[in-house]
């Protein structure tokens, strides 16, 4: 089960070079249901995602590079390329109602900077251990708008 919220940013943080990041390329074989292939640095996998905007089933299966490249040729629409920065949130950056629901789970902002014809789009995602924490979360000051419920900000809808 994946439980996540998505946000637009007021501005991109200036200190991104201090955070770790992944280089991601992903393509979609199907969008209903979502069947995605992804290269994250040197790791490859196929993902099935169930329906839902904030909460949905998600299953990852490992692929090798050859299988990934073979499937990439069968992808629909554009191939999405982005750099994902991992920005950990400290306890004092999380409102108390959300923190109570976390069960000692840390939160991380996954900040996606899109490349190619999707630039200059920047999206932030936060994955939560449960729906109660996700619903209790109050936006970080760097966020401008919660777009979790807006399907146009889901990668599977950005391929066309």
Buried (B, 14 or more C-beta within 10 A) or exposed (E): EBBBBBBBBEEEEEEEEEBEBBEBBBBBBEBEEBBBBBBEEEEBBBBBBEEEBBBBEBEEEEBEEEBBEEBBEEBEEBBBBBBBBEBEBEEEBBEEEBBEBBEEEEBBBBBBBBBEEBEEBBBBBBBBBBEBBBBBBEBBEBBEEBBBEEEEBBBBBBBE
